[in-house]
């Protein structure tokens, strides 16, 4: 796609170099230079550009690399602004599961999907971090992006928060993520029942406006942050996509403690 966007500009630049200065001046005084080219001139310029790019493919490689760099920087700035604007909703959402130390000095936020294999892998990392870092606060946000079954499971997970509290709630989360095979609403209800939840009340609460609003808020936060998959972790002013392992997350937590930023 970059080639198609760049070709007219390259053609114009090379074409102007081939046109006498007097002709360029005349063109600039009356109409855009590209509008003054005849069909034959356009064909000639395109041939020159094509020949040049074939002989110098590194030009396209450099252009692609620069475009990717600029796009990444644009996304980083947008994400940074979104993190500041959504800070309170990210770390103190009224419908979230909080694990670890509720009054910890650093908050780790995780967006997850119950049918995400990488989220199941990342669960071990989160459990390890909680066990080894008594000052860490963890916020769990349902982000069902892998189909209707994931949505059903998250609806149960949000609704059960009206019955299960504290460690029981995080136990529900862990048991559901540790399920083998696909997780759906029925499986989530069974896990909740095993932990003492009233399933009649649970099924009623699943259809409540509060559950819908909670999942809609999480979806909105994920969209604003540009999250394209799960798991995604937020620590301080950084978004860490994917199951990256314990060490990178632990280092980021240490940096936030040291200087207030994800990288000191």
Buried (B, 14 or more C-beta within 10 A) or exposed (E): EEEEEBBBEBBBEBBBEEBEEEEBEBBEEEEEBBEBBEEEEBEBBBEBBEEEBEEEEEEBEEBEEEBEEEEEEEEEEEBBEBBEEBBEBBBEBEBBBBBBBEEBEBBBBBBBBBBBEBBBBBBBBBBBBBEEBEEBBBBBBBBBBBEEBBBBBBBBBBBBBBBBEEEBBBBBBBBBBEBEEEBBBEBBBBBBEEBEBBBEEBBEBBEBEBBEEBBEBBBEBBEBBBBEBBBBBBBBBBBBBBBBEBEBBBBBBEBBBEEEEBEE
